[in-house]
Amino acid sequence: RIALREKGISPPSTDIRRLPGKEVGPHHVVKTLVGMGTNAVAGIIDAFSDSEIDTATRLALMDGLVEILTRHHPKVMVQAAHSMANCLRDKDPLIREKAIDIIRGLNLRSPDLMKALTESLSDPSENIRAKAVGALGDLGPPAIPALVRIIQEGKEPARRGALLAIQPSYHDGKPIPSGLGNALRPTIPVLLRIAMDDPNTDTALTAATTLGSIDRQGKQTEPQLLGLLHSPNSRERQVAVVALGRMHPLSPAALQTLMETSFDSDPLIRQM
């Protein structure tokens, strides 16, 4: 089928695995193609991009590409990144999910790939949306401008996914690496505005969580957030508690004020 397709000839619909006397499964095909190394990459990509081929075979072929990539990484990276971007738009959710696993496992990078991943934040599958968040987070500073545009202009659930994707994954009070910190710092006013004003409560609280994760030591927002703890507006107090709860270390005065929220009139705030 691959050879005929490369020559511009439509391949026959007959599946060789169904021919009498043949015992050929996806693993046989993949093993043969992997043995061909980089010479088989174009054919493998062409095959697993064909929606007429069954899902099991397509997934096996994608695994075959990964095996070749791990052996001949630099030679086929561009081809692989382009093919995974296409797979992210495939109608089969198993193919889309597999593509994200490959992207993260092999650390693939390309502008088209980043665009396809941001589109995946609106995928019908919750699992794929969650994996897209992780993949975009892996991209670091290059992905931040696109994610901020989604946060400001996009729709749910893509906005919440983008908010999660820019959350730094550093804990135990460790500082955010300078490059990432410099890229994230301009997002703080945007996050604070969304946390305060967004009509979607879940999005607002996610923005507050992200805000606290970025301004980890509270240098830019702690005074304003402490003021909000005394606001008559319950939503503003919720935002302040969530954001301050992500900061470390808090000043003694801030910590004392935050502890006093356990007596707040709002039962949601008391539970935070």
Disulfide bonds with the S-S distance in Angstrom:
none
